[in-house]
Amino acid sequence: MKERRHYDRFKMDGNISIKSENGQPLEIKAFLDNISFIGFGMYSGQKVNLDSVVDFELHAQELDRPLTGIGKVTYVADPASSRSPFYNVGVEFVDTNKDLVTYILKRVQAKMAKQAQGKSNAAPIDFIPY
């Protein structure tokens, strides 16, 4: 199977509100799993139709204000088990503020770098003797 990912995905926790733009009655609260420059992954208790166009509002700790926009559902996977009744859903950005997405990704990367730096037990090397 050909890999469809063109951008790195970054783990990010948050909440998402989804409303249908297609005119069908749909209002879902979901959990954010990851984000990339072109979209996000989420877990939803309700199934979302593949290729449906949705309005979204994404809230996360890294954000001063919600990220809103229009997206297209490009991936839907059924729940892995009956104990975890969540659908894995991928949404591609159709219309959103790309500058805000870039800002979010930079904040997530900075947070990851800071956490990695804190986990490092190695002392910094200022001088290497020859």
Secondary structure, 3 states (H helix, E strand, C coil): CCCCCCCCCEEEEEEEEEEECCCCCCEEEEEEEEECCCEEEEEECCCCCCCCEEEEEEEECCCCCCEEEEEEEEEEECCCECCECCEEEEEEEEEECHHHHHHHHHHHHHHHHHHHHHHCCCCCCCCCCC
